[in-house]
Amino acid sequence: MDSGRGSAVRRGVAVVATTLAALAAGTLPGASATGDATIVVRGGVLPAGSRAQLAEVGCDSVFARGGSAQAMIGIAQGAGALGERSLAFTPSAGSATGFVSYVSSMTATTVAGVSVHTLSGSSGVAYAGFQAPKDVGTDLMWIGRAVVGAPASGSWTTVGVTGLGYDWTQYDMVTHESVATVSASGVPAFVKAMGGDGYGFYAVGFGCDGNAFDLDGWQIGRPGATTTYDFEGYRTTTAIDGPDKPVAPGDEVTLTGRVVDGSGSAVAGRVVLEAKQDDGSWETVAVDEGPNVSAVVKPGTTTKYRWKYFDRARYEGSASDAFTVRVADPDEPGDEPSDRPTDLPSDGPSTPATDDAASDPAPPPPATEKAPPATADPEPTADPDPTEAASEPPPPAEEPSDPPADAPTDPPADDQSPPAADPGDAPAG
């Protein structure tokens, strides 16, 4: 084991000790105390510090890990899938990748398992960790190991781990040294033999043989109080904007849009502009690349438009609200008459036009005549028309702690790329 990997393992072990302490103090968030619950995990990012985390463990020994696996979001395929997406893994032989959940009672936790999809079959391992009452406050912990596997199948298989027989080893969680061993035993019998119930964890992972697999639906708890973690893509919101006043038939109209995720971050990808037809269907009239999109249309009649972002492995699709471009009827008056007269009225008679130019200046009026004073009213002023800016601001909108594992890294942003600082996206196996 190289020093870099050893440091990573020590960090993972520290997480185990810290998490168990938080669990004992009742400060660790996660599963509900009563009632079944489903937690939808967006983008494969489990909340840091919660009871459930992604985990990477050794196949032969909990601390002896091989290479790391890349976790990505994929479209869930096959019968029995939970939701639309799942976590897809391309592992390195020697390590098992999956989930770990910390529990306050090992004997009361009778449900712990995960759904697996693998076309080639996948071998894995399960671990149960338990700190005996007499060891509370020390660095000693019992960790049991059991072999698991998922068959090659086009359907999903549920693998439970609470009823397995485990080979138990007591470890010093600081040095990773083995302190004692006990022959195979189920969790309830072992806990009883060690002096009674206590805090601990269940972990399960696959990929020890290097075969690809998908995971979803991690469950932990007991009947009537089971928490299920459903892994799905990021939600998106698509907005649209355009002119707020009627246009003439055939005039060019620019419609803009923007796609963001639940946090308000921009989302790239193909976005189409659709126009609503008379039969109620939507027809594509333009295509652009997000997150900021724009298209020019020339409607002949009043038309509804919307921007639509389609599903990708990492992101869920969304459509904007319908935006109506109003087209003025050419048979109806366009502009309102103005309140402002074109010319001011004159107080005197106007001089008739003549075809012949005057050769001599007109004689001056008699001295006794004076022009009357102007009596025109002041020029009326029309009230300015208020204008409204048409705008639709885009709506606003966890390296998972690694219980004995390091969190997967962020993939590039494409149809099968993982989320930033989290497991990413990839097609399901």
C-alpha positions in Angstrom: 0.0 0.0 0.0 1.5 3.3 -1.1 1.6 6.2 1.3 -0.9 8.3 -0.6 -3.5 5.5 -0.5 -2.6 4.8 3.1 -3.4 8.4 4.0 -6.7 8.1 2.2 -7.6 5.0 4.2 -6.6 6.7 7.5 -8.9 9.6 6.6 -11.7 7.1 6.0 -11.1 5.4 9.3 -11.2 8.8 11.1 -14.6 9.3 9.5 -15.8 6.1 11.0 -14.7 7.0 14.5 -16.1 10.6 14.3 -19.4 9.4 12.8 -19.9 6.9 15.6 -19.2 9.5 18.2 -21.8 11.8 16.5 -24.2 9.0 16.4 -23.8 8.3 20.1 -24.4 12.0 20.8 -27.6 11.9 18.7 -26.3 14.6 16.3 -26.0 12.6 13.1 -28.7 13.3 10.5 -30.2 10.7 8.2 -32.8 8.0 8.6 -36.1 8.8 10.2 -36.8 7.3 13.7 -40.3 6.1 12.7 -42.1 5.5 9.4 -40.8 4.5 6.0 -39.2 7.3 4.0 -37.6 7.7 0.6 -34.7 10.2 0.1 -34.1 11.3 -3.4 -30.4 11.9 -3.9 -29.8 14.3 -6.8 -26.7 13.7 -8.9 -25.4 11.0 -6.5 -24.4 13.5 -3.9 -25.2 12.3 -0.4 -25.2 15.0 2.3 -21.9 15.1 4.1 -22.1 13.9 7.6 -25.3 12.0 7.2 -25.9 8.4 8.2 -25.6 7.1 4.7 -22.5 7.6 2.5 -20.7 6.2 -0.6 -18.1 3.7 0.5 -15.0 2.1 -1.0 -13.6 -0.9 1.0 -11.1 -3.6 0.4 -12.4 -7.0 -0.8 -10.2 -9.2 1.3 -9.8 -6.9 4.2 -11.7 -3.7 5.0 -8.5 -1.5 4.9 -6.7 -3.3 2.0 -8.2 -1.5 -0.9 -7.2 -1.8 -4.6 -7.9 0.9 -7.2 -10.7 3.4 -7.0 -13.9 3.1 -9.0 -15.5 5.9 -11.0 -19.1 6.5 -10.0 -21.4 8.1 -12.6 -25.1 8.8 -13.0 -26.8 6.6 -15.5 -30.2 5.9 -17.0 -31.6 2.9 -15.0 -32.3 0.0 -17.3 -33.9 -3.4 -16.7 -37.0 -4.6 -14.8 -37.3 -3.7 -11.2 -35.4 -0.3 -11.5 -36.2 2.3 -8.8 -36.9 5.6 -10.5 -35.3 6.8 -13.8 -31.6 6.8 -12.9 -29.0 4.9 -10.9 -25.3 5.0 -10.0 -23.1 3.3 -12.5 -19.6 2.0 -11.6 -16.6 0.9 -13.6 -14.5 -0.7 -10.8 -10.9 -1.8 -10.4 -10.5 -5.4 -9.1 -9.5 -5.6 -5.5 -11.9 -2.9 -4.2 -15.6 -2.9 -3.6 -17.7 0.2 -4.0 -21.1 0.8 -2.6 -22.8 2.3 0.5 -22.4 2.4 4.3 -24.9 3.5 6.9 -24.3 4.1 10.6 -26.9 2.9 13.0 -27.6 3.5 16.7 -28.6 -0.1 17.3 -27.2 -3.2 15.5 -29.9 -5.6 16.8 -32.8 -3.2 15.9 -31.5 -2.7 12.4 -33.0 -5.6 10.5 -33.1 -4.0 7.0 -29.9 -3.2 5.2 -29.5 -3.9 1.5 -29.1 -2.5 -2.1 -30.5 -3.2 -5.6 -27.8 -4.3 -8.1 -27.9 -4.5 -11.9 -25.0 -6.2 -13.7 -25.0 -7.9 -17.1 -21.8 -9.8 -16.4 -22.3 -10.6 -12.7 -20.4 -9.0 -9.9 -18.7 -10.3 -6.8 -18.7 -8.1 -3.6 -18.3 -7.9 0.1 -20.3 -6.8 3.1 -19.0 -5.5 6.4 -20.8 -5.0 9.8 -19.0 -2.8 12.3 -19.9 -2.9 16.0 -18.4 -1.3 19.1 -19.0 -3.5 22.2 -20.2 -1.7 25.3 -17.0 -2.4 27.1 -15.0 -0.7 24.3 -16.9 2.5 24.2 -14.5 5.4 24.5 -11.6 3.4 23.0 -10.2 3.0 19.5 -11.3 -0.7 19.4 -14.1 -1.9 17.0 -15.3 -5.3 15.8 -15.7 -5.5 12.0 -17.3 -8.6 10.4 -16.7 -9.6 6.8 -19.0 -11.7 4.5 -18.9 -12.4 0.8 -21.8 -11.4 -1.4 -22.5 -11.4 -5.1 -25.0 -10.4 -7.8 -25.9 -12.7 -10.7 -25.6 -11.7 -14.4 -29.1 -10.5 -15.3 -31.0 -7.9 -17.2 -33.1 -7.3 -14.2 -32.3 -5.7 -10.8 -31.4 -8.0 -7.9 -31.8 -7.0 -4.2 -28.9 -8.0 -1.9 -29.6 -7.9 1.8 -26.8 -8.1 4.4 -28.3 -8.1 7.9 -28.9 -11.9 8.0 -25.4 -13.0 6.9 -22.8 -14.8 8.9 -19.7 -12.6 9.4 -16.1 -13.5 10.2 -15.2 -11.0 13.0 -12.0 -9.2 13.6 -11.3 -6.6 16.2 -9.3 -3.6 15.0 -7.4 -0.8 16.5 -9.0 2.0 14.4 -5.9 4.2 14.6 -3.2 1.7 13.7 -5.5 -0.7 11.7 -3.9 -3.6 13.5 -5.8 -6.7 14.2 -6.4 -7.3 17.9 -8.5 -10.4 18.0 -10.7 -12.6 15.8 -13.9 -14.6 16.3 -15.3 -17.4 14.1 -18.3 -16.7 11.9 -21.5 -15.6 13.6 -24.6 -13.6 12.7 -25.0 -10.1 14.0 -27.6 -10.8 16.7 -25.7 -13.7 18.3 -22.3 -11.8 18.1 -23.7 -8.7 19.7 -25.2 -10.7 22.5 -21.9 -12.6 23.1 -20.0 -9.2 23.2 -22.1 -7.9 26.1 -25.2 -6.3 24.4 -26.3 -3.9 21.8 -24.5 -0.8 20.6 -23.6 1.6 17.8 -22.2 0.4 14.5 -22.6 0.3 10.7 -23.5 -1.9 7.7 -21.6 -1.6 4.4 -21.9 -3.4 1.1 -20.0 -3.0 -2.1 -19.4 -4.8 -5.5 -16.8 -4.9 -8.2 -14.2 -7.1 -6.6 -13.9 -8.9 -10.0 -13.7 -5.7 -12.0 -17.1 -6.2 -13.7 -19.3 -3.1 -14.2 -22.5 -2.7 -12.2 -25.2 -0.3 -11.2 -26.5 0.4 -7.7 -29.7 2.0 -6.5 -32.2 1.8 -3.7 -29.9 1.5 -0.7 -32.1 0.7 2.3 -31.4 0.9 6.0 -33.7 0.5 9.1 -36.3 -1.9 10.2 -39.8 -2.8 8.9 -42.1 0.2 9.2 -39.1 2.5 9.7 -36.9 1.9 6.6 -35.1 4.7 4.7 -34.6 4.2 1.0 -32.1 6.3 -1.0 -33.2 6.7 -4.6 -30.5 8.1 -6.9 -31.7 10.5 -9.6 -30.5 13.2 -11.9 -30.3 16.9 -11.2 -33.5 18.8 -11.8 -33.5 21.6 -14.3 -35.6 24.7 -14.9 -36.0 26.3 -18.4 -37.1 29.9 -18.8 -38.3 31.9 -21.9 -38.5 35.6 -22.7 -39.7 37.7 -25.7 -41.5 40.9 -26.7 -44.4 42.1 -24.6 -46.2 44.0 -27.4 -48.0 42.9 -30.5 -45.9 42.6 -33.7 -46.9 42.8 -37.4 -47.5 39.5 -39.3 -44.2 38.1 -40.5 -42.1 40.4 -38.4 -38.9 38.9 -36.9 -39.2 38.1 -33.3 -36.3 37.1 -31.0 -37.1 34.6 -28.2 -34.5 33.9 -25.6 -34.1 31.3 -22.9 -31.9 29.9 -20.2 -31.5 26.5 -18.5 -30.3 26.1 -14.9 -30.2 23.3 -12.3 -31.8 23.4 -8.8 -29.0 25.5 -7.4 -29.3 28.1 -10.2 -26.1 27.0 -12.0 -26.1 27.1 -15.8 -26.7 23.8 -17.6 -25.3 23.2 -21.0 -26.9 21.0 -23.6 -29.2 20.9 -26.6 -32.4 23.0 -26.2 -35.2 23.2 -28.8 -37.8 25.9 -29.4 -41.3 24.5 -30.0 -44.4 26.2 -31.4 -47.9 25.0 -30.4 -50.0 23.8 -33.3 -53.8 24.1 -33.8 -54.2 20.4 -32.8 -52.5 21.1 -29.5 -49.2 19.4 -30.4 -45.8 21.1 -30.2 -43.5 21.3 -33.3 -39.8 22.1 -33.2 -39.0 25.3 -35.0 -35.4 26.0 -33.8 -32.5 24.3 -32.0 -29.7 26.0 -29.9 -27.1 25.0 -27.4 -27.7 26.0 -23.7 -27.4 27.3 -21.2 -28.3 30.6 -22.9 -30.4 30.2 -26.0 -31.9 32.4 -28.7 -33.9 32.0 -31.9 -35.7 34.3 -34.4 -39.2 33.4 -35.5 -41.6 35.1 -38.0 -45.1 34.3 -36.9 -48.0 35.1 -39.2 -50.6 34.7 -36.5 -50.6 34.8 -32.7 -48.5 31.8 -31.6 -47.4 30.1 -28.3 -43.8 29.1 -28.0 -41.7 27.2 -25.4 -38.1 26.2 -24.9 -37.6 22.5 -24.0 -34.5 20.8 -22.5 -34.5 17.0 -23.0 -33.4 14.4 -20.5 -29.7 13.6 -20.2 -28.0 11.0 -18.0 -27.0 13.6 -15.5 -29.9 16.0 -15.8 -33.7 15.7 -15.9 -35.5 17.5 -18.8 -37.7 20.5 -18.4 -39.8 22.9 -20.5 -40.5 26.5 -20.0 -43.9 28.0 -19.6 -45.7 28.8 -22.9 -44.9 32.3 -24.2 -47.5 34.0 -26.5 -46.2 36.2 -29.3 -49.2 38.3 -30.2 -49.6 39.2 -33.9 -51.7 42.3 -34.7 -54.6 42.0 -37.0 -53.9 44.1 -40.1 -57.6 45.0 -40.4 -57.6 46.6 -37.0 -56.2 50.0 -36.2 -52.7 49.7 -35.1 -51.8 52.8 -33.0 -54.0 54.8 -30.8 -54.8 58.3 -32.0 -52.6 60.9 -30.5 -53.9 63.6 -28.1 -51.5 66.1 -29.6 -52.7 68.3 -32.5 -50.4 68.3 -35.6 -50.6 72.1 -36.0 -51.7 74.9 -33.7 -54.8 76.8 -34.8 -54.2 80.2 -36.4 -55.9 83.4 -35.1 -55.9 85.1 -38.5 -57.0 84.2 -41.9 -54.5 82.2 -43.9 -53.0 83.8 -47.0 -54.2 82.2 -50.1 -51.6 80.5 -52.3 -50.8 82.2 -55.6 -49.2 80.9 -58.7 -47.4 84.1 -59.6 -44.5 85.4 -57.6 -45.0 88.9 -56.2 -42.9 91.5 -58.1 -43.3 94.2 -55.6 -43.4 94.1 -51.8 -46.8 94.5 -50.3 -47.6 98.0 -49.1 -47.5 98.5 -45.3 -50.9 98.6 -43.5 -52.3 101.9 -42.5 -50.7 103.4 -39.5 -54.0 103.4 -37.6 -54.4 99.6 -37.9 -52.7 97.3 -35.4 -52.6 93.5 -35.5 -54.7 92.0 -32.7 -52.7 90.1 -30.0 -52.4 86.3 -30.3 -55.0 84.5 -28.3 -54.1 80.8 -29.0 -54.2 78.4 -26.1 -50.9 76.9 -24.9 -49.8 73.8 -26.8 -51.4 70.7 -25.2 -48.9 68.0 -24.1 -49.7 64.2 -24.6 -48.9 61.9 -21.6 -46.0 59.6 -22.5 -47.0 55.9 -22.9 -45.5 53.8 -20.1 -43.4 50.9 -21.3 -42.8 47.5 -19.5 -39.5 45.6 -19.7 -40.4 42.0 -20.6 -38.1 39.9 -18.6 -38.2 36.5 -16.9 -35.3 36.2 -14.6 -34.1 32.6 -14.4 -35.3 30.8 -11.2 -32.8 30.4 -8.4 -32.0 27.2 -7.3 -21.6 16.9 -1.2 -18.1 15.4 -1.3 -19.7 12.6 0.4 -17.8 11.7 3.5 -16.1 8.5 2.9 -16.9 6.0 5.7 -14.2 3.7 5.0 -13.8 5.2 1.5 -12.9 8.1 -0.7 -15.6 9.9 -2.6 -15.6 9.6 -6.4 -14.3 12.6 -8.4 -16.2 14.8 -10.7 -16.4 13.9 -14.4 -16.6 16.2 -17.5 -19.9 17.8 -18.4 -21.3 15.6 -21.1 -24.1 13.2 -21.4 -22.3 10.6 -19.4 -20.2 12.8 -17.1 -20.4 12.8 -13.3 -21.4 15.9 -11.4 -18.9 18.3 -10.1 -17.2 17.1 -6.9 -19.6 14.2 -6.9 -20.4 10.9 -8.6 -21.2 11.7 -12.2 -23.3 10.5 -15.1 -22.9 7.5 -17.4 -25.2 5.2 -19.2 -26.5 2.4 -17.1 -25.0 -1.0 -17.6 
